[in-house]
Amino acid sequence: MTVEGRCGPLRKMHTRLESPVSYQLPLGDQLVSLNEHLGKVITLEFTGQINCLHCGRKTRKSYNQGFCYPCFTRLPQCDSCIVKPEKCHYHEGTCRDPSWGERHCFQPHVVYLANSSGIKVGITRGEQVPTRWMDQGAIQALPILEVDTRLHSGLIEQIIAAHVSDKTNWRTMLKGEVAPLDLPRERDRLLELCALQLDALRDQYGEQAIRQLDADVIDIEYPVLEYPTKIATHNFDKQPLVSGVLQGIKGQYLILDTGVINIRKFAAYHVQLSL
């Protein structure tokens, strides 16, 4: 039976760090709690409508997880330097929106190690801790450095990524086969390997531009009844009706007995939810 009013554009799921992580699915201006529906059948049906998350115009195709093409080519949050912050071009006077850049990129950022499909290095704004780790499906995370700008965090990530991955293998993450790691030991090893390059950045930007953190490891548990042994994916563009028993939620994925679906990928898609 369709739950009355449960229809609207998707956005990435809201998370709260509990044991296990608490998930809510945004549908328009509504939030639907999902943890209580584990073990039950849920159905998501794409209505065929997509509205840009920024301007609201109808679009036949979603770009960068929820934007129309004009916004994708114009908005600062869709610029290539968001994915590769070491290529920040604010200082060249070519930022798409300098005021947006000042609000989002000239803020404290954290460089961290996480264990989502094995060890990886990543960066996030300080205010996105620990949300970023839950969105990636990490079972452990450890902040290691703090910097004042996104550019600095990107430069450091690039240095450390020469020794460990900076990406999550989402298939491995969803199979739940990730073993715990000694992240403090990995932190010490990597900081020693990268010491000369990090000191060079401090010489360039100032001693206090890169600050080492003395943080504890964050352990994260997800609401999963059963992990899939083989990964099959649902795609609203190919099949608008997705249904199955909700076996788990991890990262931004719903794990159904019929396959998995990345909710974040389909942000801005209008969906009817049945529970």
Number of C-alpha atoms within 10 A of each C-alpha: 8 12 10 9 11 18 22 21 24 26 21 21 24 18 18 13 17 12 11 13 19 19 24 16 18 20 24 16 9 15 14 14 14 19 18 10 14 18 17 12 15 19 17 19 18 23 16 12 15 26 21 25 20 13 11 12 11 15 17 12 16 21 19 15 20 25 26 24 15 11 18 19 14 12 15 19 18 17 17 11 18 16 12 15 21 17 13 22 13 16 8 7 9 10 17 17 14 15 11 14 17 12 9 16 22 16 16 17 25 29 26 23 28 26 25 28 24 21 22 21 26 24 23 21 21 17 12 12 16 18 15 19 25 24 17 21 25 27 25 23 29 24 27 21 22 23 22 19 20 27 22 26 28 24 19 23 23 17 18 23 16 11 13 16 17 17 15 20 12 15 15 15 21 26 16 19 14 16 11 13 15 11 22 18 9 14 18 12 12 17 16 11 14 16 13 11 15 18 14 12 17 16 12 10 12 11 12 12 17 22 14 14 14 11 12 12 15 16 15 18 17 22 19 20 12 16 19 18 12 10 15 14 12 18 17 18 12 7 10 15 16 19 19 17 17 25 23 24 26 24 27 21 21 21 28 27 18 17 20 23 20 18 19 17 20 24 26 28 29 22 26 21 22 16 14
